[in-house]
Amino acid sequence: MAAGATSQVLVASNRGPVAYALGADGGLAPRRGGGGLVSGLSAIGPEAGAVWVCAALGEGDREAARRAGKRLAPEDTGGQAVRMLDLAPDVFEAAYHGVANSVLWFVHHMLYETPLEPSFDADFAREWAAYEAYNTAFADALAEEAGHGAAVLVQDYHLTLVPRLLHERRPDLRIGHFSHTPWAPPDYYRLLPDAVAEAVLRGILGADRAAFLTWRWAEAFAECCARVLGAEVRREPFRVIHEGRTTEIGVHGLGADADFLRERAHRDDVAERMAQLREQIGYGPDGAARRTIVRVDRTELSKNIVRGLHAYRRLLADHPEWREHVTHLAFAYPSRQDLRVYRDYTAEVARVAEAVNEEFGVPGWTPVLLHVEDDFARSLAAYRLADVALVNPIRDGMNLVAKEVPVVSDEGCALVLSREAGAYEELREDAIEVNPYDVTATAEALGAALGLERSVRAERTKRLATAATALPPTQWFLDQLDALRA
């Protein structure tokens, strides 16, 4: 153990709780982030000596890390101890974009067009070496920061190799790994080169505990361990045994933060956005306020926005009675625009939305109101206004939007939910299930959702909100920490 290491709780993730913008004058402007990890670390109190290890994501972050040395200034982080790693830009780029986002993400979300991709060649071998270096840097920093017997919670697909690397350096530590994405079934997982597929699994099995958002993803991981590594899988308790080491398997279904959402959704800026949206939505020919179908997503390939727009078009084509009486609020916030496939997808979302408007729009009614500028207040305003929420991902680890909308809905909202969303396991009883690939069935589901009586919607929404908030972010984090220490 490194001299002076005293931290008893550590979190490791690619993205940290603060990001920096570098000004033209050389000044640094910090911006704090939110989310479950921030809430969880805040909840454990300063006596734990918690440290967050993260990567510098851009030039502002790198400059802040250089100036700070090992720890960022506490006034920038809200008092949280943060160690930001200044990795070489080419190493970060290859690890983050080349492997994590362009390979592991695609495998777990089953997004490849397999007749053409993937194709693992010398370029990928270089990127994989960078991913190994990236993970090694995290393992070295954690080993240095951790006090004896500390608990370390490693986050997500960016850092799959860290648990094993860290255990080799510090066998005294209690190490957990949490996967925020789905986990691919064995046959699809084995698209990865054999050595890489084995390394990822061995890396996570270096943890004392590996946890997932749903039992479905946990089972898929265990099956991969059995099929790829020949590991032994046992249940009651659920665990994987490989090379004499036992890794406990756990599930923690992250819930919505009801207190924060309800308070934030009733601030003045949200009320202003609601008034703006109501004006844009307008009134039908009968003088009644138009119904709303709402979706709020990043233009992530797995979110299935394009098929959602095609389903809405099918609804209008097959059920003309809804024309001029419903508006689709589609908030599609650009994601990963440095990757061409994401830029192309974002452009396709805009193209299809415009095509629907050209086909069905009339003076005074725009069928699709597409917003692409990220605006959290406007998203909350849409949540409150929604008559129907469309959440139809191809595959999703959880999908918090499905949980957030019922929490803040003003008058009750019908939830049309893909059975491939992690949230489906918890919300299925009061949601309208769809196969995300079936555009016709999704259109019929939207029609059924619009046709629900208001009282039925309201009752369903209450039950959805209860299920959605069963494990709020702070408790989600603390439950993992308690299970790791047990």
KEDREN-808492 format. One record per residue (C-alpha): residue in one letter; x, y, z. Coordinates in steps of 0.02 Angstrom, whole numbers, plus 32768, in hexadecimal, padded with zeros to 4 digits. Last residue first. Layout:
! KEDREN-808492
aXYZ
...
***
This chain:
! KEDREN-808492
a7BFB7E7E80BA
r7C687F0D807A
l7C367EF57FC5
a7B7E7EE47FF1
d7B847F848059
l7BD77FE67FCD
q7B5C7FA67F4C
d7AC97FD27FBC
l7B16807E7FDB
f7B1A80A67F21
w7A6880727EFE
q7A3180C97F9E
t7A78816E7F5D
p7A3281547EAF
p797F81287EE0
l7950806F7EEF
a7892805C7EF0
t787980FD7E8E
a783E80B27DEA
a77CD80337E3D
t776D80B97E9B
a7768812A7E02
l7723809D7D97
r769B807A7E18
k766681307E1A
t766F81397D5D
r75FD80A37D4A
e757A80F67DB6
a758481997D54
r757E81437CAC
v74E380E27CDF
s748F81837D1B
r74BA81DA7C78
e746B81507C11
l74E680FB7B9D
g74D181227AE4
l757881777ACD
a75CE80DC7B11
a756E806A7A9C
g759F80D67A08
l765580D67A3D
a764D80187A50
e7605800979A1
a7696806F795C
t7710800379BD
a76BF7F677972
t76D97FAD78C2
v778C7FE178E4
d77C07F377927
y787B7F42794C
p78657F8579FD
n77EE7EF87A2D
v77727F587A97
e77297F4B7B45
i76A57FC47B87
a76DD7FED7C38
d76867FCA7CDE
e76BF7F187CFF
r77627F2D7C9D
l77AF7FB27D0D
e78357F527D6E
e786F7ED77CE9
y78547F5A7C61
a78D37FD07CAF
g795F7F6D7C5D
a79187F9E7BB4
e79057F107B37
r784A7EFB7B5B
s78367FA77B0E
l77C080197B6D
v7726807D7B3F
l770080D77BE3
a7656812A7BF8
c766681CE7C58
g760682137CEA
e75C982C47D08
d766583247D3E
s76EC82A67D13
v778582C07D82
v77A7820F7DC2
p775581B87D2E
v77D3820B7CB7
e786F81E17D1C
k786481247D18
a7858810D7C5C
v78D881987C4B
l794D81327CB9
n797180B57C31
m79B980187C85
g7A447FC07C26
d79F17FE17B7F
r79CF7F7B7AE3
i79717FA87A45
p792880377AA7
n786D805D7AA0
v784280DF7B25
l77A9813F7AE9
a775381A37B72
v769A81C57B58
d762F82527B9D
a76CC82B67BBE
l76C083667C04
r7726834D7CA3
y77AC82E97C49
a77B2836E7BC1
a77D583F47C43
l785C83867C8D
s78AF83797BE2
r78A184357BCC
a78FA84517C72
f798183D57C3F
d79A8842E7B9B
d7A1883D57B1E
e79FF84277A74
v79B483AA79F9
h78FB83D17A02
l7883837E7987
l77CC83B1798C
v7779832B7923
p76C6833C78E1
t76D183F978C0
w7620843B78C5
g75E484EE78A5
p75F184E377E8
v75F6842B77BA
g767783A477DB
f765B82F177A1
e76DA82C7771B
e775283587732
n7753834577EF
v7774828A77E2
a780282AB7767
e784D832E77DB
a785282B2786B
v78A0823077F8
r792B82A677C0
a795182E57870
v7964823578B4
e79CD8207781B
a7A458297783E
t7A5E825A78F1
y7A8181AC78AD
d7B0381EC7833
r7B59824F78BC
y7B5881B5792B
v7BA6814878A4
r7C2881CD7886
l7C6B81CE7938
d7C9A827B797D
q7BDF829A7990
r7BDC822A7A28
s7B2A825D7A56
p7AB282DC7A0D
y7A1682FE7A77
a797882B77A2D
f78E083057A7F
a784982CA7A1F
l77A6831B7A52
h772682BE79E7
t7686832079D4
v75D482DD79D9
h7529831B79A1
e7557836178F5
r755482B078B0
w751882347933
e747A820578D4
p74EB81D77842
h751481337897
d757980C9781E
a75E4815577D4
l75F481B97876
l7624811E78DA
r769C80E57851
r76F3818F785A
y7703817A7916
a774E80CD78FA
h77CA8114787B
l77FD819678FC
g781A810E797E
r787C80AA78FD
v78F0813F78EA
i7903815B79A4
n794080AB79C9
k79A080D77A68
s7A2D805C7A3E
l7A7B80CF79BE
e7A8C815C7A3B
t7A3C81FD7A03
r7A25822A7ABA
d797582107AF4
v78D482647B2A
r783382217ADE
v7787826C7AF2
i76DF82457AA2
t766B82D87AC3
r75B182F27AB6
r757583957A68
a751984127AD3
a746184157AA4
g741A84967A2B
d73C8841379BC
p74428438792E
g74D1840C79A4
y752C84847A16
g75E184BB7A23
i767E84517A33
q76F484E57A1A
e769585507A97
r769084C27B14
l774A84AB7AFC
q777185607B23
a770285607BBD
m775484C07BFA
r7801850B7BDC
e77D685A07C4A
a7794852D7CD3
v783884CB7CC8
d789C856C7CDE
d7833859C7D75
r785885007DD9
h77D784767DE9
a783483E97D90
r78CE84037DFE
e786E83DD7E9E
r781983457E54
l78B883047E06
f7925831B7EA1
d78AB82C77F17
a788582397E9F
d793782067E78
a7913817F7DF8
g794780CC7E14
l79E480667DF3
g79BE7FAD7DF0
h7A467F5E7E5B
v7A717EAA7E31
g7AFD7E417E7B
i7B797DBA7E47
e7BFD7D817EC4
t7CA87D5E7E7C
t7D047CC47EBA
r7DBB7CA37E93
g7E0B7BF87E7E
e7E2A7C0D7DC5
h7D747C387DA7
i7CDC7C327E17
v7C447C9B7DE9
r7BC07CC77E6B
f7B067CCC7E8F
p7AE67C9D7F43
e7A7C7C397F34
r7AC27C177E86
r7B627BD07E41
v7BBE7BEE7D9E
e7C617B937D7C
a7CD67BE47CFE
g7CFC7B937C56
l7D437C397C1C
v7CD97C5F7B83
r7C3D7BF77BA5
a7C367C027C63
c7C6D7CB77C6F
c7BF97CE67BE1
e7B687C917C3B
a7B917CF27CD9
f7B8E7D967C79
a7AE87D6A7C27
e7A9E7D3F7CD1
a7AD27DE87D17
w7A877E427C81
r79E07DEA7C99
w79E77E027D55
t79E47EBD7D3B
l7A527F567D58
f7AF27EF37D71
a7B707ECA7DF8
a7C197E727E01
r7C5C7E4E7EB0
d7D067E1C7EEF
a7D4F7E647E51
g7DD57E0D7DEB
l7D437DBB7D93
i7D2D7E607D37
g7DD97E527CE9
r7DC97D9A7CC4
l7D2A7DC07C62
v7D7A7E4E7C00
a7E197DE97BE1
e7DBA7D517BA1
a7D587DB37B1F
v7DF87E0E7AEE
a7E5A7D6E7AD4
d7DCD7D217A70
p7DB67DB779FE
l7D0A7DFF7A21
l7C797DB879BE
r7C717D3F7A4F
y7BFE7DB57AAD
y7B797D917A2C
d7B757CD67A4C
p7B8D7CF07B07
p7AFC7D687B26
a7B307E207B2F
w7B2D7E7D7BD3
p7ABE7F177BE1
t7B117FB87C15
h7B3380077CC0
s7BA97F7B7CF4
f7BE77F887DA9
h7C8D7F437DE6
g7CB67F297E9D
i7D5E7F197EF4
r7D817EF97FAB
l7E3A7F217FC1
d7EC07EB88017
p7EF77E687F72
r7F427F107F3D
r7FA97F097E9E
e7F647E687E56
h7EB77E987E92
l7EC87F3E7E38
l7EF37EEE7D92
r7E647E727DA4
p7DE67EF97DD1
v7E277F767D50
l7E107F0F7CB1
t7D587F3B7C99
l7D767FF77CA9
h7D1E80487C16
y7C917FC97C21
d7C4D800B7CC4
q7C7D804D7D6F
v7CFB80107DEF
l7CC580187EA5
v7D5B80087F19
a7D467FDB7FD1
a7DE07FF6803D
g7E397F698099
h7ED67FD280B5
g7EC180828072
a7EAC809D7FB9
e7EFE812D7F5B
e7F9880D47F14
a7F3D80387EDF
l7EB580A47E93
a7F3481067E2D
d7F8B806A7DED
a7EE780157DBF
f7EAC80B07D62
a7F4E80BC7CFE
t7F4380027CD8
n7E9580177C90
y7ED2809C7C17
a7F6A80347BE9
e7EFC7F9D7BC3
y7E8780097B5C
a7F1E804E7AFE
a7F577F9D7AD6
w7EA67F7B7A99
e7EB180107A25
r7F527FD079D8
a7F077F2379C0
f7E6F7F767974
d7EDA7FCB78F2
a7F307F2678CC
d7E8A7ED278A2
f7DE27EAB78EF
s7D547EB97873
p7CAB7EDC78C2
e7C4E7EF17850
l7C117EDA779E
p7B9B7E43779D
t7B8B7E5F785B
e7B327F067859
y7B677F20790E
l7AF17F667990
m7AE47ED97A10
h7ADA7F537AA2
h7B637EF47AFF
v7BCB7EE07A61
f7BB87F937A26
w7BE87FDA7ACF
l7C817F687AD8
v7CB97F947A27
s7CA6804A79F3
n7C8780987A9D
a7D03803A7B0A
v7D8180037A86
g7DAC808B7A08
h7D4E811B7A58
y7D88810D7B0C
a7E2780A77AFE
a7E6680F17A5A
e7E3A81A37A8A
f7E8081927B3A
v7F25814D7AFB
d7F3181D37A74
p7F0B825C7AF3
a7F9282217B6D
l7F3E82047C13
d7F30828D7C95
l7ED4822D7D1C
m7E5D82917D8A
r7E65826F7E44
v7DCB82B17E9B
a7DAD82CE7F54
q7CFC83167F61
g7CF083C17FB3
g7C7684067F34
t7CEB83D57EA8
d7D37847C7E73
e7D4D84BB7F26
p7DA284167F4D
a7E32843E7ED4
l7E5783A37E6F
r7EC6831F7EBB
k7F6682CE7E77
g7FBD83617E25
a7F4283F17E19
r7F8F84507D89
r7FA483B87D1B
a7EF683767D45
a7EA7841F7D1E
e7F0384267C77
r7EC883787C4C
d7E1583A27C7B
g7E16843D7C0D
e7E6783DC7B7E
g7DE183567B82
l7DA982BA7BDD
a7E2082B57C71
a7DFF820A7CBB
c7DB381DF7D63
v7DE381AB7E13
w7D6781DC7E9B
v7DA581D97F4E
a7D4481BA7FEE
g7D9181E38095
a7D08818380EE
e7CFB820C8173
p7CBE828780EF
g7C10823C80E6
i7BC681A48090
a7B3A8207803F
s7BA782787FD5
l7BF581E07F84
g7B49819E7F59
s7B0782407F12
v7B9E82577EA1
l7B9481A17E6C
g7ADA81AD7E46
g7AE182437DD3
g7B2182F47DD0
g7BAF83537D80
r7C0F83EA7DB9
r7C4F84697D3D
p7CFD84B17D55
a7D39854B7CF4
l7DF4854D7CD5
g7E5085EA7CA2
g7ED085E97C16
d7E96868F7BCF
a7E3B86397B40
g7DDC85D37BC0
l7DF3851B7BE7
a7D5084C77C19
y7D5B844B7CA8
a7CF483B47CD9
v7CBF83797D86
p7C7282DC7DCF
g7CDF82667D6A
r7CCA820C7CC6
n7D2C816C7CA6
s7CFF81247D4F
a7D5780ED7DED
v7D0981007E99
l7D6B80EE7F3A
v7D3680D37FEF
q7DB480BB807C
s7E3081418049
t7ECB814680B6
a7F6281368043
g7FF08191809B
a807781188066
a804080AD7FD4
m800080008000
***
